[in-house]
Amino acid sequence: MSSFVTLENVYKRYRMGEVTITAADGVSFTIEKGEFAVVVGPSGAGKTTILNILGGMDSCDEGKILVDGEDISGYSPRRLTSYRRYDIGFVFQFYNLVQNLTAKENVELASQICKDPLDAAQVLRQVGLGERLNNFPAQLSGGEQQRVAIARALAKRPKLLLCDEPTGALDYNTGKAVLKLLQDTCRQMGMTVIVITHNLAITPMADRVIRMKNSQVQEILCNPAPTPVEEIEW
Amino acid sequence: MKNALLKDTLREIKRTFNRFVSIFLIVALGVGFFTGIKATGPDMKLTGHQYYQDYQLMDIRLVSTLGFSEKDLEAIRQVDGISAVMPAYSADALLDSGGKSVVVRAHSLPLDLSADDPNFLNQPRLIEGRMPQRSGECVVEKSIYTPDSFEIGNTVTLHLTDEDISDYLKTDTYEIVGIVESPMYLTYDRGSSLIGSGSVTCYMMIPQEDFALDVYTDVYLQSQWAQEQFAYSEEYDQAVADLMDQLELVAQRREPERYQEILEEAQQELDDAKAELADGEATQQRELADAQKKIDDARQELADAQQKLLDGEQELADGQKEFDEKIADAQRELDEAKKELEDGESEYVAGKLAYLEAKREANGTISDSQSGLELAQKKLEELQAQYDAAAPALEAAKEQLLASVDDPTLQALISDPTSFDEETTEAILSSLPASLASQLRSYLNNAKRLIQLEEAIATLSAQIEGGNQQIQDGIYDLQLASRELNAARRELDRGWKAYNEAYEEFLTEKADGEQELADARQELEDGRREIADGIQKLADAQQEFDDAKRDSDQEIADAHQEIADAEADLAELEPPTWYLYDRDDLPGFSEYEANADRIDAIAKVFPAFFLLVAALVSLTTMTRMVEEQRTQIGTIKALGYGKSAIVSKFLIYSTAASLLGSILGLAVGMRLFPVVIFDAYSIMCKLPSVITPFRWDYAILSTVAAILCTGLAALGACYKELAENPAALMRPKAPKAGKRVFLERLPFIWNRIGFIQKVTIRNLLRYKRRIFMTVIGIAGCTALLLTGFGMYDSVSAIADKQFGELFHYDFLAILEEDLDNASIDTLDNYLTGMSQVDQQVLMRQKTIDAFTDDKTVNAYLMVPQSPEEFQQLVTLRTRTHHEALTIPQEGAIVSEKLAILLNKEVGDTISLRDSDGRVYEAVIGAITENYAMHYIYFSPQGYEQVFGVSPEYNCFMGSFTDEALNQAGEAALTEEILSQDGVLYVSGIDQTSSRFYDMIQALQYVIIVLIASAGALAFVVLYNLTNINVGERIREIATIKVLGFYDREVSAYIYRENGILAVLGMFAGLVLGIFLHRFVMQTAEIDMIMFGRQIYTPSYWISGALTLLFAVLVNIFIHFRLKKISMVESLKSIE
């Protein structure tokens, strides 16, 4: 039985003028359904590239990407859009909330284009923002904004939740709270979550750790007994 | 400026090339349009000015009712300040072209002056071919209005209907050697004429020497002072006016002088003519007498000749008679001789015939005889033989018997048996013994037979002898007869010969005689012919004489008449009047200026507004740019660069874009617009190509405005940013907080709005300034579009309304001055009787000045004899509600623009001043809708009240029936009216209206240029604003793309807002446009014309639709741009 997510020899090259940068250099790994996976590595290791490709925001030059049995590497831009729309939830480092919409509206922005979304207010309550439904992003703290972003991703009921440095712009405690939310989501909802970070300290909480360096996968570790977030210190 | 910063600036331009180009284009459009439109009016005037300079257009034209003599010229030349004088001729003539006559104005062209001669004024501009070099050559103009025959190489023939063209021109046929244009005729208006249809169709220029006039018809002048001025300046007008004042004095002096001169000269001429006439009469008498004598002599001579001829004829008759007799005699003689001869001949022939008959008979007889003879001969020979055979036996028998018998009787009987007759014999015998008897008997029988034979032989021989003799005789007879015949033949031949000779002689003699007679007859015939000739000659001479007598009598009578006429004319001769005209009186000259002024007027507001919109949008763009660069400003500031260095980057950016845009705009606009607009005016004007100098004033003004706008925007935005400290700057600017909109407080509405709509509304209301700018930008463009279309409407309204709704008359027939009532009645009856004329109204028409303290307006005063009928030809109504007006018994109706110019309302008193300077006051009874020119209408009663006299009617206004117009056309109809006595000239409304339509058409082209420019601006502005919008929201767009919005949905997300902004802008623009249009029209209006005040509904639709169309086009562009937005790039970092 194949894994939920499978990357096989994925290559991605960017041409910057005369220089060609290889951002993914034969990346292969698998992630099982319901796993909390962490892709870790230093800046420029190709983590974000992998995430972008996996999330349908970018396409790879070579290789195969299977998500829930579908090979998305050959998708047309339109199918990629559909893929993002129905199968993927994104959480960014800088939240990328629409400033002009309230927390609830930001969630609705995503949910109203899905087939069977979760109720926006419900999700926001789940992420602990039941009181701030009608606040604008500017009125929320960073952690709260990131929660809105997570709620926005979750409301779509994606197959895959992709988080790009979700704690990068947050302070320690808030970061921890966000990570906890992600881990809880994974555990409680059976959501497959992939988190990208350069913070090695986070790795113990993951079911699977994929270490990247120089655009290549260095090591894949499976952690049979992940540590709860509360016990992790950094 | 530090090197790195410069590089940064350049990179910035490269990076944001779209924006740079946006500013560049908007500025280029704004500056180009502004300067181009602004420059057009001055350029047109400059082009005109240069044209006048180059071809030495006169400043003043003098015309006199009696022409100009050398003395007049001398007097004119002595006026100070005149730099050039050119006396000239002009004459109107008809030219047949395409089945109808057109009026041609022939101008004289001095062949002896070179083009650089300062006194060669009004030089034509040669377009094609060459200038005339000798008599009989001409140059003509060529346009769609000129006859088809106006081609180089063709000849044209001029004629006049009532007069002899040779009174004006020495030759009436001219070969076209060149095509010209003339500064005297800027537009296609050629002025009016007293002949033909009443308006000049085209002009031609012929050598001055080809004019047969004694005095110059025109004198052209240039003012030294005016020539140094710009042709359209007040200084010029002043200089010309000054010179005209002086010329007025000359005119006052010369008019009576000239009159006196003419009188004296005429008297002298009359006296001379009388003396000449007397001489002529004497000469005539003498010459006639001489001629008569000659004729009489000739007649006598002729009579003599006739007598001679008669004698000759008698002689000839006698000779003929004699000859005839002689000939008859000779003929008779000859005939007799011939008769004789012929008788002889017939005798001879008869003889000959008889002879031949005899001969043939004789020959027959002879041959019969001969054959009988031959038979006889044969018988003879047979008998002889028988005899010869019997004879010896018998002899023997005889001898025996003789011997036997002795009886003499018997002997005798035996010797000659015949000696006894038979009875005796018998008797003898019977007497004898039987034997002897038998013997004797036998002998006797033999002897008898022999004797019988002998006898037969003898008989036969005699017979043969006789036959031969007979034959011989016959032959002889024949020979004799033949000889006789031959003799007769010879005689006959001799007779014939003699006859022939005689006949020959006769013929010769007769021929000679006849010849002689014929000669005589010929001689007589000649004589007779000569006499006939003489008679003819005499008759001719008599005819000639009679003709000459009659002619000379006629001539003398004519001369008498002429002298009488001349005396009468002289008695009636009035002092000449000089008319002074300036350039404004040239046909089309002031129209051209008015057109340039009209462009100027349009250029007052429209381009400024255009530039304003452009500047506003550039400003928005620059402001936005500075805001985007916030972080970088912070970084550079943190690095220790001063404010000025930071500001300079944006200043360089904005200045570069604006300056480059300005340069492009100036380079293109300042040439393009004048050329295009001038080109549009070429449908009504003929001038050399427009001169488009670089106009520094407008260039600097607009460029500075553009640079200031963008630069100040950059500066202002920078200073706002720079006020913060670098750290704050480097932090992302706190995103502008979302805000609840007013609608959210109305849950019953808010809750019903779909989510996307809510988002849209909230987005729209979030960046108020951006919305404001966008709406204003779009509104500005829509307003410009609407103004453009509105101008089109307003301008079209002049012609459409003036000539479609208000004026229904087709012609205005101006009557000769001081026409008596009877003549007017005759004309009225004539017009009534003319089936093509639908209706006509007798009117008093004149121009009059309406004035206030600070304004004088020239208006037409119209006094119809019958106001009711008049109102069927001209609609009088209020503009706003179209209420019909009637000309009141008291007071006047004035046209609207006049009232506006004088600032008068109904019930106010208007002051009028006639050409003699008398002032009258009239109450305004009503104000009527009117768009072109100014009119003041009075009823006859109203006129009398104001002017104190009853109106002297001087024109007919009338309309033609539609069929007549369709069939014959206006020109033919007006020509017919003009041909009536008492009609001075006729102007058809088509002439007036077509001039308006031309002007309007040109103006419409101009407006189309404006509309096109406004459209271009609208497009660029929309593109730019949408671009800015997208640029600002790129993160948001990337986010929703990540969320899985399809391209279409992403575009729709943006479109919705853009669309609403565009529609808002459009509506705002339509409202703004109404005001802008009104403002532009009021500013652009010239005194003579009132533009329509209304914008027609379609214009609103078109302007709105165009705006939306541009919005759609822009959105299509944007769609592709949105598609290209990379999510990865846009979300990579926060900035």
Contacts between the chains, C-beta under 8 A, distances in Angstrom:
chain1	res1	chain2	res2	distance
A	52	B	1127	7.9
A	52	B	1128	5.3
A	55	B	1042	7.6
A	57	B	1042	6.1
A	57	B	1127	4.7
A	57	B	1128	5.6
A	58	B	1127	7.9
A	58	B	1128	5.4
A	77	B	1047	7.9
A	78	B	1046	6.9
A	78	B	1047	7.7
A	81	B	1041	7.6
A	81	B	1044	5.7
A	81	B	1045	7.4
A	81	B	1046	5.3
A	81	B	1047	7.4
A	82	B	1044	7.0
A	82	B	1046	7.9
A	83	B	1044	7.9
A	84	B	1042	6.4
A	84	B	1043	7.1
A	84	B	1044	4.1
A	85	B	1043	7.2
A	85	B	1044	2.6
A	85	B	1045	7.6
A	85	B	1046	7.8
A	86	B	1044	7.0
A	88	B	1044	7.5
A	90	B	1042	5.5
A	90	B	1043	7.7
A	92	B	1131	6.2
A	94	B	1131	7.8
A	94	B	1134	4.5
A	96	B	1035	6.8
A	96	B	1038	7.8
A	96	B	1039	4.6
A	96	B	1042	7.5
A	96	B	1131	6.1
A	97	B	1039	7.9
A	98	B	759	7.8
A	98	B	1036	5.5
A	98	B	1039	6.5
A	98	B	1040	7.7
A	99	B	735	4.2
A	99	B	736	6.6
A	99	B	737	7.2
A	99	B	738	5.6
A	99	B	1036	7.8
A	100	B	738	4.5
A	100	B	759	7.4
A	100	B	762	5.2
A	100	B	763	5.4
A	100	B	766	4.9
A	101	B	738	6.3
A	101	B	759	6.4
A	101	B	762	7.0
A	102	B	738	6.7
A	105	B	755	7.4
A	105	B	758	7.3
A	105	B	759	7.1
A	108	B	755	5.6
A	109	B	755	7.7
A	109	B	759	7.2
A	109	B	1040	7.0
A	109	B	1043	6.7
A	110	B	1043	4.9
A	110	B	1044	7.9
A	112	B	755	5.4
A	112	B	756	7.8
A	113	B	1043	7.0
A	113	B	1044	6.2
A	113	B	1045	6.6
A	113	B	1049	7.4
A	136	B	737	5.5
A	136	B	738	3.5
A	136	B	739	7.4
A	137	B	735	7.2
A	137	B	738	7.0
A	138	B	734	6.5
A	138	B	735	6.0
A	138	B	736	7.6
A	138	B	737	3.8
A	138	B	738	6.6
A	139	B	737	6.9
A	152	B	1043	7.7
A	156	B	1043	8.0
A	156	B	1044	7.9
